[in-house]
Amino acid sequence: MEIMTILVVEDNKQISGLIKKGLEMNDFRVETAYDGSEAFDLARKNVYQAIIMDVMLPKMSGFEVTRKLRQEKIYTPIIMVSGRDSVEERQEGSDAGANDYLIKPFVFSELINRINFHSAKKPAPKFR
């Protein structure tokens, strides 16, 4: 089975590192971006099986990045992650073109399950 490559977009380097480590423990290849502009550039240049996108980012919000990617006809599954849990925020993510919206803090196995669902990769997550 081919290893999936995930783009993690998170400006908090500690959180980004934790997500990256957890994904790598579950046999994903991970690239990281720390602001919206970098994320947009990477997503336009590279093929990812999923993008984990924080909402509150420097230079360009996760909503803006998602909107621009969809305008560029890039349909990589995007799972937005945010500490902001209002219905309006989740609706804005959906309107921007995100496939899913996960509230921080989240259970890591739920993130793995959502990646697998949206990328059509179905094996059970590993727990460590």
Secondary structure, 3 states (H helix, E strand, C coil): CCCCEEEEECCCHHHHHHHHHHHHHCCCEEEEECCHHHHHHHHHHCCCCEEEEECCCCCCCHHHHHHHHHHCCCCCCEEEEECCCCHHHHHHHHHHCCCEEEECCCCHHHHHHHHHHHHCCCCCCCCC
